[in-house]
Amino acid sequence: MALTVHHLENSRSQRVLWLLEELGQPYEVVRYARDPKTMLAPPELRAVHPLGKSPLVVLDDGSVLAESGAIVEALVERYGAGRLSPAPGSPDFLRYRYWLHYAEGSAMPPLLLKLVFDRVEKAPAPFFLRPVVRGIAGKAKDGFVLPQIGLHLDYLEGELARGPWFAGEAFSGADIQMSFPVEAAAARGGLDRSRPRLMDWLQRIHARPAHQRALERGGPYALLG
Ligand SMILES: N[C@@H](CCC(=O)N[C@@H](CS)C(=O)NCC(=O)O)C(=O)O
């Protein structure tokens, strides 16, 4: 059985294709389209894992991996042979593991809230409720969501002053895992040229040949900006 990536269009699973391209590890892709109204994954993905969320990877021994940070860690461990990870036990390895967790555990929640409140603001509502709904969404965004996104972006901009890549001098799986929140921030979280190190990092990751090969395997990816 070949290693298989269950890939939802425009999603976090783009990172897994990119990682496998960086590793030169052969894999198969099963593509899924989002429901155009809800943007959710189709129910078929629940046959692979009960949550039906992407990415999902089925290893050659049939084990199913979910949760992108855990997937990146497991694939680098299994196929990396020392590549894409700092030496275990080194200070950079601690940073590497930190970013694998931080991307989904800390960076994504405010970006997801921004997406949800943007949609609430635009959702159809009876005319007499519209000002109330928009007022609540606007207050949540201005009072909490946008300042939180700004806090994270300032932090990340500062971290990239320590070295060219998130886990130090070498490109690693941490950069792959961090790509989704930084791309989401550029697409809808206000990340722009005022944070030049993050923008430069984005340019450098997008220029990698493996990143481009992954786009060919995964299909159009709207988060590239
Ligand atoms: N923290 C999880 C999040 C998984 C997740 O929410 N994936 C999104 C894709 S970006 C998804 O499948 N959304 C469609 C749905 O929830 O139906 C991870 O990093 O793997």
The ligand as a MOL file (V3000), in Angstrom:
LIG
                    3D

  0  0  0     0  0            999 V3000
M  V30 BEGIN CTAB
M  V30 COUNTS 20 19 0 0 0
M  V30 BEGIN ATOM
M  V30 1 N -5.6310 21.3640 13.8100 0
M  V30 2 C -6.0050 20.5110 12.7030 0
M  V30 3 C -7.1010 21.2490 11.9070 0
M  V30 4 C -7.7180 20.4000 10.8310 0
M  V30 5 C -8.7380 21.2120 10.0420 0
M  V30 6 O -9.5970 21.9150 10.6100 0
M  V30 7 N -8.6430 21.1350 8.7140 0
M  V30 8 C -9.4900 21.9070 7.8540 0
M  V30 9 C -8.7260 22.2130 6.5650 0
M  V30 10 S -7.8230 23.6730 6.5790 0
M  V30 11 C -10.7110 21.1180 7.4110 0
M  V30 12 O -10.6180 19.9230 7.1830 0
M  V30 13 N -11.8350 21.8160 7.2450 0
M  V30 14 C -13.0160 21.2690 6.6870 0
M  V30 15 C -13.9950 20.7620 7.7150 0
M  V30 16 O -13.8300 21.0710 8.9100 0
M  V30 17 O -14.9450 20.0820 7.3240 0
M  V30 18 C -4.7600 20.2290 11.8620 0
M  V30 19 O -3.8270 21.0140 11.9020 0
M  V30 20 O -4.6910 19.1770 11.2010 0
M  V30 END ATOM
M  V30 BEGIN BOND
M  V30 1 1 1 2
M  V30 2 1 2 3
M  V30 3 1 2 18
M  V30 4 1 3 4
M  V30 5 1 4 5
M  V30 6 2 5 6
M  V30 7 1 5 7
M  V30 8 1 7 8
M  V30 9 1 8 9
M  V30 10 1 8 11
M  V30 11 1 9 10
M  V30 12 2 11 12
M  V30 13 1 11 13
M  V30 14 1 13 14
M  V30 15 1 14 15
M  V30 16 2 15 16
M  V30 17 1 15 17
M  V30 18 2 18 19
M  V30 19 1 18 20
M  V30 END BOND
M  V30 END CTAB
M  END
